[in-house]
Amino acid sequence: MVSTATCDFRFSLQNEYADAGLVGDLKDRGISNRAVTISGHATVSEQEIERPDFINAGTDEIRTRLETYLATHEDEDIPRAGDFVILDMEPDGCAPRRLGDFADDTLQDLIAAYRRRIRIARQELRKTRKPGLKLGLYQVIVPDGKGQESDEFKRSMRGYVKAGEQGMYDQLDFICPVLYQRFDSDDATPETLRKWLARSTRQAIEKSLTLTRRNGSRIPLVPILSFWVFNKRPPDDPVRPAVTSESLARQLQIVQEGVGIEAILFWSGWQTPEEMQSSKKPVEPIVIADFLTSVGSLPWPGCN
């Protein structure tokens, strides 16, 4: 497969769309607002739900929850025609990256529970009669933070592969490798950090490309990047630090050199510095448009 750089850059908030001002700023930088991430609550998959309840939730319960979610957000036009819709399903202890932790009998039940929700989501999105919608799944895959073939990562890959063999990806249009950076300047030397970031980013892309649907077809990738370091914060550092623009630019270069990339997604839980500071898990406040300008790689060379 030949590497082809994508010109499709998108931005997504959680359960909402960016305000008009930010949408304009994103457009000026070659990024569309045509994506929305739907939280696990909409599919009975929230972080608080325990494994037995996640597995045992029936079709009617899941469908009712999703119908209610879509009706509640109808005035916001979620989703819109042409959107990428990303399902963020992270039930307690058995999110996609943890599937490999379970024995085969339990793993089969978990995969069936995910498959059930994906099928219902596709059915309900079809009912909206909005053309061009595409459905994807968050957290497939999550690489090792240093790009190492650690035992934990090998277990994760076992779960991801089993999920493909049992049809978990069959009704998805794309999967979302998670390229969140997990180390900052206090964790290692600049040279070591660059190596970790490069290895982790390549591992996410290359290992995601090994996953297939049951018919053997490869699944397009929509890697997710963000603006903050997603790692365990020291007790004396209550604010999640922002990544450097240089490191994000390096990630973009590596992703664009990869294959099978349909689009690149920037995710944020917040859109203003005020929201970033006042959230329950505060992050270093940034002005998203200014930060993207400092990255220096957008619009990508050759893109209109």
N, C-alpha and C positions, 0 to 999 in steps of 0.2 A: 504494500500500500504506500502511495506517495504522500509525503507530508504536504499539506495545503493549509496555509495560514488562514484562519477565519477572520472575517470582518464583522461578525455578529457578536457584539458586546452588549450585555444586558445588566440591569440593576434590579435588585429585589429587596424589599422590606418584608417583614413578617406580618401576614394578614392585612396588609394595606399597601397602597401605592404612594409614591413620593409626591410631595406637594408640587404645585405647578412651577414654582421658582426653581426647585432642584431639577425637575424634569427638563426645563429649558437649559440649565447648566450642563446636564448630562448629555443632552442632544448636541450641544456645542462641542462636546468631547468625543463624539462618535459612539455614544452609549444610549441604548433605548431603555424605555421603562416597561418593556413588554414581558414582565415576569412577576410572579407572586409566589411566595412560599406559604403554604398552608400548614398551620401548627397541628400537632398530634391530637389536640382536643377535638378537632373536626372529624376524626376517624376513630375515636376511642383508642388512641395510641399515645396519650400524653405521658410525660415523664413520671407522673405520679401513679400510673396504673401498674399493678403488679402482674407478673407473668400469667398466673392462672386466669385472671380476669381478661387479660389481653387475648389469650388463646380462646377463651370460652365466649367472647362477645359474638353474638350471632349476626346474621345478615341484616335482619330488621333493625336491630339496635344501631349498627354502624350506619345503615342507610338513613335512618331518622336523624342521627347526629349530623351527618354531612348535609342532608337537606336543610336542616335548621341553620347550619353555618352559612350555606349559600344564600338562604332567604334573608338572614340577618345582614349579609353584606351585599344584598341586591342593589341598594341605592348607590353603593360604591362601584358597582359594575365589576365585581370580582366573580369569576375571571372575565377578561375581555377577549374578543376575537384576536387570534394570533399570539396569545400569551403562552409562555412556558409556565406550567403549574408544577411546583415542586412539593411533593408530600414529605413533610418532616415528621417522621414517626420514630419516637425514641422511648418506648415503654421501659419501665424500671428494670434495669439489669439485662435487658434482651434487645437493645437497639441493634440495627444491622451489623455494626462492627463487633458485637458480642455473640453473634450466632454460633461461631465456632467453639464457644465455651461449653456447648451442650452436647449430650449424648444423642445418638442418631434418632431415637424415638421421640425425645422432646424436641429436637431440632426440626423434625418433620412437622410436628404440630405448630411450631413457631412459624415456619415458612408458609404453611397453609393459612395461618392467621394473617400474615402480610399479604399473601396472594389474594385472600378474600377482600381485603381493604382496597387493594389496587384495582381489582375487578369492579368493585362498587364505585370507586372514584371515576373510573373511565365511563361507566354507565351514566353516572349523574352528570358528568361534564358533557356527555353527548346530548343529554336532555336540554342543555342550555342553548343548543342550536347555534353556537358561535363557532364559525369556521376557523381552522388553523390552530386550534388548541393542541398542545403537546404535553404529555404527562411524564414526569420524571421522579426519581427517588433520591432523597438526600442520604448522605453517609454511605455511599457505595462508589468507591471504597474510601476508607480512612488509612493513609499510609503511616508507617512508623515515623515519628518526629524527626529522626536522624536518617531515615531511608535505609535502615538496617533490616536484615532478615531475622528479626528477633523471634523468640518462641511465641510471644503474644501476637505478633503480626502473622506468623504462620497459622495460628489458630483462627485468626480473623479471616484469612484467605480460605481456609477450609470451609468456614461457614458461607462465605460469598460464593464459592464454587458449588457447594451443595444446593444453595438457593437457586442458582441457575439451572442445575440439573433437575430441580423439582418445579421449575416453571415460574419462579418468582418474578422474573424479568420479562415474561412473555408479552404482557400487556403494557409495557413501558415503552415510551418513545426514546428515552435517554436515561442515563444514570449520571450521578453527580459525584465524582471524586472530590474529596474535601481537601483543599490546599491551604487551610488555615496554618499560619506560621505558629510555632510553639516555643520559640526561643528568641530572646532579645540580647542586647549588648552586654548584659550582666552574666550571661550563661556561658560564654566562650569567647575566644578571640575572633576578630572579624573574618579571618581566613577559615576557621573551623565552622563558623555560622554559615558562611557561603557554601561550604561543602555539604553541610547538613541539609540546607534548603534545597540545593540542586538535587541531591540524592532523593530526598523525600518527594519532591515534585515529580521527578522522573518515575519513581516507584509508583506513585499514585496513577499516573497516566498509563504506564506500561502494564501494571497488574490489572487495571480496570479493563484494558483491551483483551485480556485473556478470558473475561467472562462472556458468556453467550446465552442466548435463549435456547430453549430445548431443541429447536430445529437447527441449532448450530450457527445461527446468524449473529454477527457481531452487533453490539449495542452502541449507538452513538454516545459520545461523552460531552457533558457540559460541566467542566470543572468549576468549582466554587472557590472564589478567593474572598478575603475580607481585609479590613484595614487595621485589625488589632491582633495582638499576640494571644492566642487561645491556649493557655497553659495554666497549671496551678500557680496561683499568685502567692507570693510569700505573705505571711500574716501581717507584716508591717507595710505591705504595699496593697492598699485596698482598691486601687485603680488599675484596670487592665491597660497596659501601654499600647500605643499605636506602633505598627510596623514602620520601617523606614521606606520612603518612596523608592530608594535604590533597590531594596530587596524585592519589592513588589514588581518593579520593572524587570528584574532578573527572572522572577517567576513567569511573567508574561512571555518573555523571550523563550524560555524552556517549553512552555505550553504550546506556543506557536510553532515550535520546531517538531512537535509531536504529530501523531496521526490520529484519525478518528474523532477529531474535535469538531463538534457541530457549532458550538458557541462557547463563550466565556462569560461567567456570571459573577458579578460583584454583589455580595450580600452584606446587609447591615441591619441590625435591630433598631437603629435610630437614624434620624435624618438631620437633626440639628445638634449643635454643641450643648444646648440646654437639656435636651433629652438624654444625651450621653452622660451628662453630669448627674442628672436627677434619677436615673434608673436604679433599680434594686442592685444591679451589678454594674456599677459605674465604670466607664471606659475613658481613656484619655480623650478629651474633646478635640475634634478636628472639624474643619469645614470640608466636606466631602469633595466639592467641586475644586477647591484649591489644592487639595491633596492629589486628586487625579491629574491636575495640571502639572504638579511637581514630579509625577511619575515619568512624564516625558515620552510615553510610548503610545499615546492615544491622540487622535485616531491613528490606527496602525498604518505604517507606510504602505501605500498602494490601495488603501480603502477610500472610497468616495465619501 
